[in-house]
Amino acid sequence: MRRYDAIGMTAFRIKLPQHQAKLVALAIGYHLARPGSELDPDTMSKYKHGLAELVPIVEVQLEEREATFDLNPLQGMLLSTAFSSTLSELKMYSVFDRMAGDSRRPRSTAAGFDDRLRTLFPAIAGDPSYASNLAEDMALLRREMPFAKSREMYEVERQAAQIERQQRKPWQFWRRA
């Protein structure tokens, strides 16, 4: 049973079965392998509560029947993007595997994706077309996650922060963030 509960106004509690938790871990790993993925485009600084924060929380639960974690609006938005990118990789995985043949050439454009995929889903080593099944599972999971609400909440928070920055007096440099 999947549960998505709003916690206050700023987070969602996500409860997923093991297979889906592994898909989330794969997407987070893919996201973090991309340079600059944890940089805020507005401030050019690292996100305070990005997906990197979820890694230890999700990792320790991967062998459990279910995984439970909280997702703030920013993390929801980043995870949505990570799902899209990972879906593309999974759809092309068997094609890249055929192209690579017996060589040690990576089957992905993301550093470490092959190793992570094979660690989380060992069946992929014997059957690269299993990646298509994983892509299907991830697409279904994506529809059930609270990504649209996360994006909406993030935009409200981002606009409020932008208004706050604009209202600061330029000579009050000690109040700049």
N, CA, C and O atoms as a DFTB+ gen file, in Angstrom:
708 C
 N C O
     1  1       0.841      -1.186       0.000
     2  2       0.000       0.000       0.000
     3  2       0.881       1.243       0.000
     4  3       1.809       1.344       0.802
     5  1       0.605       2.169      -0.874
     6  2       1.328       3.422      -0.972
     7  2       0.573       4.498      -0.221
     8  3      -0.654       4.567      -0.289
     9  1       1.293       5.329       0.488
    10  2       0.650       6.432       1.183
    11  2       1.415       7.711       0.933
    12  3       2.643       7.732       1.010
    13  1       0.705       8.761       0.638
    14  2       1.292      10.086       0.488
    15  2       0.486      11.026       1.370
    16  3      -0.641      11.388       1.035
    17  1       1.053      11.410       2.474
    18  2       0.357      12.289       3.400
    19  2       1.038      13.644       3.394
    20  3       2.265      13.725       3.448
    21  1       0.262      14.691       3.330
    22  2       0.849      16.026       3.463
    23  2       1.186      16.236       4.933
    24  3       0.350      16.008       5.808
    25  1       2.396      16.667       5.195
    26  2       2.836      16.945       6.565
    27  2       2.843      18.451       6.709
    28  3       3.677      19.133       6.113
    29  1       1.943      18.960       7.476
    30  2       1.843      20.412       7.569
    31  2       1.560      20.954       6.184
    32  3       0.666      20.471       5.489
    33  1       2.316      21.948       5.789
    34  2       2.139      22.521       4.465
    35  2       3.400      22.370       3.621
    36  3       3.426      22.834       2.482
    37  1       4.440      21.736       4.144
    38  2       5.695      21.794       3.420
    39  2       6.319      20.458       3.050
    40  3       7.426      20.450       2.511
    41  1       5.670      19.328       3.311
    42  2       6.293      18.055       2.974
    43  2       5.249      16.964       2.764
    44  3       4.096      17.085       3.179
    45  1       5.687      15.911       2.116
    46  2       4.864      14.734       1.899
    47  2       5.575      13.543       2.517
    48  3       6.790      13.397       2.378
    49  1       4.830      12.705       3.191
    50  2       5.393      11.455       3.707
    51  2       5.110      10.395       2.656
    52  3       3.958      10.144       2.303
    53  1       6.173       9.776       2.162
    54  2       6.078       8.781       1.101
    55  2       6.365       7.406       1.692
    56  3       7.355       7.218       2.399
    57  1       5.502       6.460       1.399
    58  2       5.683       5.082       1.863
    59  2       5.562       4.188       0.635
    60  3       4.512       4.130      -0.006
    61  1       6.666       3.482       0.312
    62  2       6.718       2.686      -0.906
    63  2       7.180       1.264      -0.622
    64  3       7.946       1.031       0.314
    65  1       6.714       0.307      -1.433
    66  2       7.256      -1.048      -1.338
    67  2       8.718      -1.055      -1.806
    68  3       9.167      -0.110      -2.455
    69  1       9.450      -2.110      -1.481
    70  2      10.884      -2.191      -1.744
    71  2      11.249      -1.928      -3.207
    72  3      12.161      -1.147      -3.477
    73  1      10.560      -2.561      -4.149
    74  2      10.889      -2.396      -5.560
    75  2      10.819      -0.925      -5.976
    76  3      11.705      -0.426      -6.670
    77  1       9.769      -0.242      -5.551
    78  2       9.613       1.165      -5.904
    79  2      10.632       2.045      -5.176
    80  3      11.083       3.051      -5.723
    81  1      10.992       1.677      -3.961
    82  2      12.024       2.419      -3.237
    83  2      13.361       2.311      -3.972
    84  3      14.137       3.267      -4.003
    85  1      13.625       1.148      -4.560
    86  2      14.851       0.985      -5.344
    87  2      14.820       1.846      -6.604
    88  3      15.855       2.363      -7.023
    89  1      13.656       2.003      -7.203
    90  2      13.529       2.891      -8.362
    91  2      13.814       4.336      -7.963
    92  3      14.464       5.073      -8.705
    93  1      13.329       4.737      -6.794
    94  2      13.602       6.080      -6.281
    95  2      15.102       6.241      -6.039
    96  3      15.675       7.272      -6.392
    97  1      15.740       5.238      -5.444
    98  2      17.183       5.294      -5.187
    99  2      17.961       5.402      -6.497
   100  3      18.955       6.124      -6.569
   101  1      17.520       4.694      -7.524
   102  2      18.170       4.758      -8.835
   103  2      18.053       6.163      -9.426
   104  3      19.023       6.697      -9.963
   105  1      16.870       6.754      -9.325
   106  2      16.650       8.109      -9.851
   107  2      17.482       9.140      -9.083
   108  3      18.047      10.054      -9.684
   109  1      17.557       8.996      -7.779
   110  2      18.362       9.924      -6.976
   111  2      19.830       9.796      -7.362
   112  3      20.524      10.801      -7.514
   113  1      20.305       8.564      -7.519
   114  2      21.692       8.345      -7.929
   115  2      21.987       8.964      -9.283
   116  3      23.044       9.564      -9.481
   117  1      21.058       8.818     -10.210
   118  2      21.235       9.410     -11.539
   119  2      21.309      10.933     -11.436
   120  3      22.167      11.574     -12.043
   121  1      20.401      11.485     -10.663
   122  2      20.357      12.940     -10.475
   123  2      21.670      13.459      -9.901
   124  3      22.224      14.436     -10.406
   125  1      22.166      12.825      -8.865
   126  2      23.376      13.293      -8.195
   127  2      24.638      13.089      -9.038
   128  3      25.648      13.749      -8.794
   129  1      24.596      12.192     -10.021
   130  2      25.751      11.966     -10.895
   131  2      25.933      13.101     -11.907
   132  3      27.004      13.246     -12.496
   133  1      24.895      13.894     -12.103
   134  2      24.979      15.011     -13.056
   135  2      25.592      16.226     -12.372
   136  3      25.112      16.652     -11.322
   137  1      26.648      16.787     -12.954
   138  2      27.273      17.977     -12.352
   139  2      26.279      19.148     -12.275
   140  3      25.549      19.434     -13.224
   141  1      26.281      19.798     -11.139
   142  2      25.423      20.972     -10.955
   143  2      23.973      20.664     -10.663
   144  3      23.146      21.574     -10.616
   145  1      23.651      19.406     -10.466
   146  2      22.251      19.032     -10.252
   147  2      21.695      19.554      -8.928
   148  3      20.480      19.671      -8.769
   149  1      22.569      19.863      -7.989
   150  2      22.123      20.332      -6.680
   151  2      22.365      21.833      -6.505
   152  3      22.433      22.329      -5.380
   153  1      22.494      22.557      -7.632
   154  2      22.685      24.008      -7.562
   155  2      21.382      24.733      -7.850
   156  3      20.679      24.422      -8.812
   157  1      21.074      25.696      -7.006
   158  2      19.888      26.531      -7.186
   159  2      20.174      27.533      -8.301
   160  3      21.107      28.328      -8.179
   161  1      19.394      27.517      -9.389
   162  2      19.665      28.440     -10.492
   163  2      19.453      29.915     -10.125
   164  3      20.019      30.798     -10.769
   165  1      18.647      30.184      -9.104
   166  2      18.396      31.570      -8.698
   167  2      19.565      32.151      -7.918
   168  3      19.913      33.317      -8.106
   169  1      20.174      31.360      -7.052
   170  2      21.231      31.878      -6.180
   171  2      22.618      31.338      -6.530
   172  3      23.626      31.829      -6.022
   173  1      22.666      30.323      -7.402
   174  2      23.914      29.653      -7.786
   175  2      24.648      29.055      -6.577
   176  3      25.869      28.900      -6.600
   177  1      23.911      28.729      -5.549
   178  2      24.479      28.052      -4.385
   179  2      23.811      26.686      -4.267
   180  3      22.789      26.418      -4.898
   181  1      24.412      25.833      -3.447
   182  2      23.878      24.491      -3.262
   183  2      22.519      24.541      -2.566
   184  3      22.295      25.363      -1.678
   185  1      21.618      23.654      -2.980
   186  2      20.326      23.561      -2.307
   187  2      20.539      23.177      -0.852
   188  3      21.398      22.356      -0.532
   189  1      19.749      23.778       0.023
   190  2      19.847      23.428       1.445
   191  2      19.260      22.045       1.708
   192  3      19.780      21.293       2.533
   193  1      18.185      21.713       1.013
   194  2      17.507      20.435       1.245
   195  2      17.191      19.763      -0.090
   196  3      16.025      19.569      -0.432
   197  1      18.230      19.412      -0.839
   198  2      18.067      18.747      -2.124
   199  2      17.970      17.238      -1.974
   200  3      17.748      16.720      -0.880
   201  1      18.139      16.548      -3.081
   202  2      18.019      15.088      -3.063
   203  2      19.176      14.400      -2.349
   204  3      19.024      13.274      -1.874
   205  1      20.322      15.055      -2.267
   206  2      21.464      14.453      -1.561
   207  2      21.094      14.135      -0.113
   208  3      21.617      13.191       0.480
   209  1      20.205      14.918       0.435
   210  2      19.747      14.725       1.812
   211  2      18.954      13.419       1.973
   212  3      18.896      12.858       3.067
   213  1      18.352      12.945       0.891
   214  2      17.532      11.733       0.962
   215  2      18.339      10.437       0.849
   216  3      17.863       9.374       1.247
   217  1      19.553      10.523       0.311
   218  2      20.339       9.313       0.062
   219  2      20.459       8.426       1.297
   220  3      20.089       7.254       1.223
   221  1      20.958       8.925       2.430
   222  2      21.103       8.014       3.581
   223  2      19.766       7.500       4.107
   224  3      19.689       6.383       4.619
   225  1      18.728       8.295       3.985
   226  2      17.409       7.895       4.485
   227  2      16.843       6.743       3.661
   228  3      16.321       5.775       4.214
   229  1      16.948       6.851       2.340
   230  2      16.416       5.810       1.459
   231  2      17.319       4.577       1.473
   232  3      16.828       3.449       1.510
   233  1      18.630       4.788       1.445
   234  2      19.588       3.670       1.375
   235  2      19.415       2.669       2.518
   236  3      19.444       1.460       2.286
   237  1      19.238       3.151       3.735
   238  2      19.146       2.229       4.874
   239  2      17.865       1.397       4.850
   240  3      17.759       0.400       5.564
   241  1      16.898       1.799       4.033
   242  2      15.617       1.090       3.984
   243  2      15.455       0.196       2.752
   244  3      14.407      -0.428       2.582
   245  1      16.464       0.125       1.900
   246  2      16.327      -0.604       0.634
   247  2      16.112      -2.103       0.806
   248  3      15.526      -2.741      -0.068
   249  1      16.566      -2.666       1.893
   250  2      16.385      -4.106       2.108
   251  2      15.125      -4.414       2.918
   252  3      14.792      -5.578       3.139
   253  1      14.436      -3.376       3.351
   254  2      13.188      -3.553       4.105
   255  2      12.033      -3.817       3.134
   256  3      12.165      -3.576       1.934
   257  1      10.915      -4.306       3.644
   258  2       9.726      -4.515       2.795
   259  2       9.186      -3.196       2.264
   260  3       8.705      -3.117       1.134
   261  1       9.272      -2.163       3.092
   262  2       8.776      -0.843       2.701
   263  2       9.777       0.217       3.110
   264  3      10.564       0.029       4.038
   265  1       9.735       1.331       2.403
   266  2      10.571       2.481       2.750
   267  2       9.661       3.682       2.960
   268  3       8.707       3.898       2.213
   269  1       9.971       4.449       3.977
   270  2       9.207       5.652       4.284
   271  2      10.171       6.828       4.397
   272  3      11.191       6.744       5.082
   273  1       9.839       7.917       3.723
   274  2      10.667       9.113       3.791
   275  2       9.800      10.335       3.528
   276  3       8.721      10.237       2.944
   277  1      10.290      11.485       3.967
   278  2       9.586      12.742       3.749
   279  2      10.187      13.449       2.550
   280  3      11.400      13.423       2.337
   281  1       9.329      14.077       1.777
   282  2       9.730      14.758       0.552
   283  2       9.239      16.193       0.630
   284  3       8.033      16.435       0.691
   285  1      10.171      17.157       0.628
   286  2       9.736      18.550       0.616
   287  2       9.446      18.966      -0.827
   288  3       9.784      18.218      -1.745
   289  1       8.834      20.123      -1.062
   290  2       8.482      20.519      -2.428
   291  2       9.680      20.569      -3.392
   292  3       9.563      20.147      -4.543
   293  1      10.815      21.077      -2.933
   294  2      11.993      21.119      -3.792
   295  2      12.434      19.704      -4.163
   296  3      12.724      19.428      -5.328
   297  1      12.484      18.820      -3.189
   298  2      12.880      17.438      -3.448
   299  2      11.895      16.760      -4.400
   300  3      12.297      15.975      -5.259
   301  1      10.623      17.060      -4.249
   302  2       9.621      16.509      -5.155
   303  2       9.850      16.956      -6.583
   304  3       9.752      16.162      -7.518
   305  1      10.156      18.235      -6.745
   306  2      10.422      18.776      -8.070
   307  2      11.698      18.155      -8.665
   308  3      11.710      17.769      -9.834
   309  1      12.756      18.061      -7.873
   310  2      14.013      17.471      -8.344
   311  2      13.845      15.986      -8.653
   312  3      14.407      15.482      -9.625
   313  1      13.074      15.292      -7.828
   314  2      12.854      13.867      -8.051
   315  2      12.029      13.640      -9.319
   316  3      12.244      12.657     -10.028
   317  1      11.106      14.525      -9.604
   318  2      10.327      14.437     -10.832
   319  2      11.242      14.527     -12.051
   320  3      11.109      13.747     -12.993
   321  1      12.168      15.482     -12.026
   322  2      13.134      15.633     -13.113
   323  2      14.043      14.409     -13.190
   324  3      14.360      13.933     -14.279
   325  1      14.458      13.905     -12.036
   326  2      15.310      12.715     -11.997
   327  2      14.578      11.509     -12.581
   328  3      15.182      10.701     -13.287
   329  1      13.291      11.381     -12.295
   330  2      12.504      10.285     -12.860
   331  2      12.489      10.388     -14.389
   332  3      12.679       9.387     -15.079
   333  1      12.264      11.589     -14.917
   334  2      12.227      11.774     -16.375
   335  2      13.544      11.358     -17.015
   336  3      13.555      10.644     -18.018
   337  1      14.645      11.801     -16.437
   338  2      15.961      11.481     -16.982
   339  2      16.255       9.991     -16.875
   340  3      16.766       9.390     -17.821
   341  1      15.939       9.397     -15.744
   342  2      16.190       7.973     -15.536
   343  2      15.324       7.130     -16.464
   344  3      15.769       6.103     -16.976
   345  1      14.093       7.566     -16.676
   346  2      13.215       6.860     -17.618
   347  2      13.840       6.814     -19.007
   348  3      13.820       5.774     -19.665
   349  1      14.391       7.930     -19.450
   350  2      15.044       7.964     -20.759
   351  2      16.211       6.994     -20.813
   352  3      16.383       6.278     -21.799
   353  1      17.012       6.967     -19.755
   354  2      18.156       6.047     -19.699
   355  2      17.689       4.599     -19.742
   356  3      18.259       3.782     -20.465
   357  1      16.662       4.282     -18.977
   358  2      16.174       2.906     -18.933
   359  2      15.597       2.467     -20.280
   360  3      15.771       1.318     -20.685
   361  1      14.918       3.368     -20.964
   362  2      14.342       3.033     -22.269
   363  2      15.430       2.722     -23.297
   364  3      15.236       1.883     -24.176
   365  1      16.563       3.393     -23.187
   366  2      17.645       3.204     -24.153
   367  2      18.676       2.162     -23.709
   368  3      19.575       1.821     -24.477
   369  1      18.557       1.666     -22.506
   370  2      19.576       0.796     -21.931
   371  2      19.848      -0.447     -22.781
   372  3      21.007      -0.776     -23.035
   373  1      18.812      -1.131     -23.214
   374  2      19.032      -2.364     -23.992
   375  2      19.669      -2.057     -25.343
   376  3      20.445      -2.864     -25.854
   377  1      19.356      -0.909     -25.926
   378  2      19.981      -0.504     -27.192
   379  2      21.468      -0.254     -26.971
   380  3      22.305      -0.739     -27.734
   381  1      21.792       0.500     -25.930
   382  2      23.196       0.772     -25.625
   383  2      23.938      -0.517     -25.251
   384  3      25.130      -0.651     -25.527
   385  1      23.235      -1.457     -24.628
   386  2      23.861      -2.727     -24.273
   387  2      24.221      -3.503     -25.538
   388  3      25.308      -4.074     -25.627
   389  1      23.317      -3.526     -26.511
   390  2      23.607      -4.198     -27.776
   391  2      24.777      -3.540     -28.492
   392  3      25.628      -4.227     -29.056
   393  1      24.823      -2.218     -28.473
   394  2      25.910      -1.486     -29.118
   395  2      27.247      -1.774     -28.432
   396  3      28.273      -1.906     -29.099
   397  1      27.234      -1.870     -27.117
   398  2      28.465      -2.096     -26.365
   399  2      28.957      -3.536     -26.504
   400  3      30.157      -3.797     -26.415
   401  1      28.032      -4.461     -26.720
   402  2      28.416      -5.867     -26.870
   403  2      29.128      -6.381     -25.629
   404  3      28.670      -6.167     -24.507
   405  1      30.251      -7.059     -25.836
   406  2      31.012      -7.619     -24.720
   407  2      32.033      -6.650     -24.148
   408  3      32.744      -6.984     -23.200
   409  1      32.111      -5.465     -24.711
   410  2      33.095      -4.488     -24.219
   411  2      32.695      -3.975     -22.839
   412  3      31.569      -4.188     -22.389
   413  1      33.605      -3.315     -22.189
   414  2      33.344      -2.745     -20.858
   415  2      32.791      -1.317     -20.991
   416  3      32.687      -0.591     -20.003
   417  1      32.444      -0.930     -22.208
   418  2      31.925       0.413     -22.449
   419  2      30.623       0.615     -21.666
   420  3      29.781      -0.282     -21.618
   421  1      30.458       1.786     -21.057
   422  2      29.241       2.021     -20.265
   423  2      27.979       2.008     -21.131
   424  3      28.011       2.356     -22.312
   425  1      26.901       1.609     -20.531
   426  2      25.607       1.558     -21.221
   427  2      24.781       2.804     -20.955
   428  3      23.608       2.876     -21.320
   429  1      25.398       3.772     -20.322
   430  2      24.683       4.989     -19.932
   431  2      25.590       6.201     -20.090
   432  3      26.816       6.086     -20.097
   433  1      24.966       7.355     -20.215
   434  2      25.724       8.601     -20.290
   435  2      26.044       9.154     -18.899
   436  3      26.882      10.045     -18.764
   437  1      25.389       8.636     -17.883
   438  2      25.609       9.110     -16.509
   439  2      26.664       8.254     -15.820
   440  3      26.609       7.025     -15.856
   441  1      27.605       8.912     -15.205
   442  2      28.678       8.203     -14.491
   443  2      28.095       7.340     -13.375
   444  3      27.320       7.822     -12.549
   445  1      28.467       6.078     -13.356
   446  2      28.053       5.179     -12.286
   447  2      26.656       4.591     -12.419
   448  3      26.245       3.789     -11.581
   449  1      25.919       4.976     -13.457
   450  2      24.544       4.504     -13.596
   451  2      24.492       2.985     -13.782
   452  3      23.667       2.308     -13.169
   453  1      25.382       2.454     -14.636
   454  2      25.409       0.999     -14.870
   455  2      25.599       0.228     -13.576
   456  3      24.859      -0.706     -13.270
   457  1      26.611       0.644     -12.823
   458  2      26.914      -0.059     -11.570
   459  2      25.752       0.019     -10.602
   460  3      25.391      -0.976      -9.973
   461  1      25.169       1.192     -10.483
   462  2      24.040       1.378      -9.557
   463  2      22.843       0.536      -9.985
   464  3      22.187      -0.097      -9.157
   465  1      22.569       0.537     -11.281
   466  2      21.451      -0.237     -11.813
   467  2      21.652      -1.730     -11.547
   468  3      20.719      -2.422     -11.140
   469  1      22.855      -2.217     -11.776
   470  2      23.150      -3.638     -11.579
   471  2      23.163      -4.015     -10.094
   472  3      22.847      -5.149      -9.736
   473  1      23.524      -3.073      -9.243
   474  2      23.502      -3.333      -7.803
   475  2      22.063      -3.425      -7.290
   476  3      21.724      -4.337      -6.536
   477  1      21.230      -2.484      -7.701
   478  2      19.850      -2.456      -7.225
   479  2      18.987      -3.538      -7.870
   480  3      18.100      -4.100      -7.229
   481  1      19.257      -3.825      -9.147
   482  2      18.457      -4.791      -9.896
   483  2      19.391      -5.792     -10.595
   484  3      19.668      -5.654     -11.787
   485  1      19.872      -6.792      -9.857
   486  2      20.838      -7.746     -10.415
   487  2      20.333      -8.488     -11.662
   488  3      21.148      -8.946     -12.463
   489  1      19.031      -8.617     -11.842
   490  2      18.470      -9.323     -12.994
   491  2      18.865      -8.662     -14.315
   492  3      18.843      -9.307     -15.364
   493  1      19.221      -7.393     -14.266
   494  2      19.577      -6.651     -15.479
   495  2      20.839      -7.213     -16.130
   496  3      21.000      -7.119     -17.347
   497  1      21.729      -7.793     -15.335
   498  2      22.981      -8.342     -15.879
   499  2      22.709      -9.486     -16.850
   500  3      23.401      -9.614     -17.860
   501  1      21.726     -10.306     -16.564
   502  2      21.396     -11.430     -17.432
   503  2      20.429     -11.082     -18.541
   504  3      20.372     -11.773     -19.558
   505  1      19.667     -10.015     -18.352
   506  2      18.648      -9.640     -19.335
   507  2      18.535      -8.121     -19.411
   508  3      17.750      -7.523     -18.676
   509  1      19.320      -7.484     -20.301
   510  2      19.281      -6.023     -20.413
   511  2      17.901      -5.471     -20.791
   512  3      17.613      -4.302     -20.536
   513  1      17.059      -6.295     -21.390
   514  2      15.721      -5.812     -21.746
   515  2      14.847      -5.625     -20.498
   516  3      13.776      -5.021     -20.569
   517  1      15.314      -6.148     -19.355
   518  2      14.613      -5.939     -18.086
   519  2      14.522      -4.442     -17.768
   520  3      13.642      -4.017     -17.019
   521  1      15.422      -3.654     -18.332
   522  2      15.392      -2.201     -18.129
   523  2      14.086      -1.605     -18.646
   524  3      13.597      -0.618     -18.095
   525  1      13.522      -2.187     -19.685
   526  2      12.230      -1.707     -20.204
   527  2      11.127      -1.925     -19.180
   528  3      10.243      -1.084     -19.019
   529  1      11.182      -3.059     -18.487
   530  2      10.199      -3.328     -17.425
   531  2      10.354      -2.308     -16.294
   532  3       9.372      -1.810     -15.743
   533  1      11.614      -2.013     -15.965
   534  2      11.864      -1.019     -14.912
   535  2      11.356       0.355     -15.339
   536  3      10.806       1.096     -14.524
   537  1      11.538       0.696     -16.606
   538  2      11.043       1.981     -17.113
   539  2       9.525       2.055     -16.991
   540  3       8.969       3.090     -16.625
   541  1       8.872       0.958     -17.298
   542  2       7.418       0.897     -17.175
   543  2       6.993       1.083     -15.715
   544  3       6.072       1.841     -15.412
   545  1       7.686       0.373     -14.819
   546  2       7.382       0.497     -13.385
   547  2       7.597       1.936     -12.900
   548  3       6.807       2.459     -12.114
   549  1       8.676       2.569     -13.378
   550  2       8.971       3.929     -12.962
   551  2       7.932       4.911     -13.505
   552  3       7.552       5.859     -12.819
   553  1       7.479       4.680     -14.731
   554  2       6.451       5.548     -15.319
   555  2       5.157       5.459     -14.508
   556  3       4.500       6.471     -14.263
   557  1       4.800       4.251     -14.096
   558  2       3.595       4.080     -13.276
   559  2       3.757       4.748     -11.916
   560  3       2.840       5.407     -11.426
   561  1       4.924       4.575     -11.314
   562  2       5.186       5.197     -10.013
   563  2       5.155       6.718     -10.127
   564  3       4.641       7.405      -9.244
   565  1       5.700       7.230     -11.201
   566  2       5.736       8.686     -11.403
   567  2       4.331       9.279     -11.391
   568  3       4.115      10.370     -10.864
   569  1       3.390       8.565     -11.967
   570  2       2.005       9.065     -12.004
   571  2       1.381       9.137     -10.620
   572  3       0.467       9.925     -10.378
   573  1       1.886       8.304      -9.713
   574  2       1.300       8.223      -8.375
   575  2       1.983       9.132      -7.352
   576  3       1.454       9.363      -6.265
   577  1       3.146       9.640      -7.707
   578  2       3.883      10.493      -6.759
   579  2       3.292      11.902      -6.771
   580  3       2.694      12.312      -7.766
   581  1       3.452      12.638      -5.684
   582  2       2.857      13.978      -5.587
   583  2       3.725      15.064      -6.254
   584  3       3.975      16.111      -5.658
   585  1       4.180      14.807      -7.491
   586  2       5.093      15.734      -8.150
   587  2       4.429      17.052      -8.548
   588  3       5.037      18.111      -8.397
   589  1       3.210      17.009      -9.048
   590  2       2.540      18.244      -9.476
   591  2       2.318      19.173      -8.274
   592  3       2.547      20.379      -8.359
   593  1       1.877      18.601      -7.175
   594  2       1.656      19.402      -5.963
   595  2       2.986      19.942      -5.431
   596  3       3.045      21.073      -4.948
   597  1       4.046      19.144      -5.516
   598  2       5.375      19.595      -5.077
   599  2       5.829      20.793      -5.890
   600  3       6.316      21.780      -5.338
   601  1       5.666      20.706      -7.210
   602  2       6.082      21.807      -8.097
   603  2       5.292      23.075      -7.778
   604  3       5.849      24.172      -7.736
   605  1       4.004      22.913      -7.557
   606  2       3.141      24.050      -7.226
   607  2       3.584      24.700      -5.908
   608  3       3.702      25.922      -5.820
   609  1       3.826      23.880      -4.897
   610  2       4.251      24.404      -3.597
   611  2       5.632      25.050      -3.691
   612  3       5.881      26.077      -3.060
   613  1       6.521      24.457      -4.471
   614  2       7.867      25.021      -4.635
   615  2       7.796      26.393      -5.294
   616  3       8.502      27.313      -4.882
   617  1       6.962      26.540      -6.300
   618  2       6.829      27.832      -6.989
   619  2       6.332      28.913      -6.040
   620  3       6.803      30.050      -6.088
   621  1       5.387      28.567      -5.184
   622  2       4.877      29.533      -4.206
   623  2       6.009      29.961      -3.267
   624  3       6.173      31.149      -2.991
   625  1       6.793      28.983      -2.773
   626  2       7.907      29.288      -1.867
   627  2       8.986      30.109      -2.571
   628  3       9.547      31.033      -1.983
   629  1       9.278      29.772      -3.835
   630  2      10.310      30.470      -4.599
   631  2       9.906      31.919      -4.851
   632  3      10.732      32.822      -4.720
   633  1       8.651      32.146      -5.209
   634  2       8.168      33.505      -5.450
   635  2       8.197      34.334      -4.174
   636  3       8.539      35.516      -4.211
   637  1       7.844      33.728      -3.053
   638  2       7.889      34.438      -1.775
   639  2       9.328      34.834      -1.433
   640  3       9.569      35.943      -0.956
   641  1      10.278      33.936      -1.674
   642  2      11.689      34.236      -1.410
   643  2      12.195      35.328      -2.337
   644  3      12.988      36.176      -1.926
   645  1      11.745      35.314      -3.573
   646  2      12.160      36.327      -4.542
   647  2      11.626      37.708      -4.138
   648  3      12.345      38.703      -4.233
   649  1      10.391      37.767      -3.697
   650  2       9.807      39.040      -3.238
   651  2      10.564      39.547      -2.020
   652  3      10.837      40.742      -1.902
   653  1      10.901      38.634      -1.116
   654  2      11.654      39.014       0.083
   655  2      13.020      39.600      -0.304
   656  3      13.450      40.604       0.264
   657  1      13.699      38.965      -1.275
   658  2      15.004      39.478      -1.721
   659  2      14.877      40.856      -2.358
   660  3      15.746      41.709      -2.178
   661  1      13.810      41.071      -3.093
   662  2      13.604      42.358      -3.756
   663  2      13.266      43.465      -2.762
   664  3      13.564      44.631      -3.021
   665  1      12.658      43.128      -1.644
   666  2      12.251      44.126      -0.662
   667  2      13.386      44.546       0.263
   668  3      13.254      45.530       0.991
   669  1      14.492      43.821       0.248
   670  2      15.625      44.201       1.093
   671  2      16.250      45.486       0.571
   672  3      16.337      45.712      -0.636
   673  1      16.668      46.293       1.477
   674  2      17.333      47.541       1.094
   675  2      18.781      47.224       0.738
   676  3      19.452      46.511       1.484
   677  1      19.278      47.742      -0.389
   678  2      20.618      47.392      -0.844
   679  2      21.721      47.779       0.146
   680  3      22.770      47.136       0.178
   681  1      21.500      48.806       0.940
   682  2      22.540      49.225       1.875
   683  2      22.589      48.335       3.115
   684  3      23.523      48.442       3.910
   685  1      21.588      47.447       3.297
   686  2      21.595      46.518       4.434
   687  2      22.245      45.204       4.006
   688  3      21.603      44.154       3.953
   689  1      23.526      45.297       3.704
   690  2      24.241      44.138       3.187
   691  2      24.292      42.969       4.160
   692  3      24.438      41.824       3.734
   693  1      24.175      43.232       5.448
   694  2      24.247      42.150       6.440
   695  2      22.989      41.281       6.410
   696  3      22.985      40.191       6.982
   697  1      21.925      41.744       5.756
   698  2      20.698      40.957       5.688
   699  2      20.587      40.175       4.371
   700  3      19.620      39.441       4.166
   701  1      21.546      40.327       3.508
   702  2      21.503      39.589       2.243
   703  2      21.800      38.129       2.486
   704  3      22.614      37.778       3.341
   705  1      21.132      37.282       1.724
   706  2      21.353      35.838       1.871
   707  2      22.244      35.325       0.757
   708  3      22.545      34.133       0.707
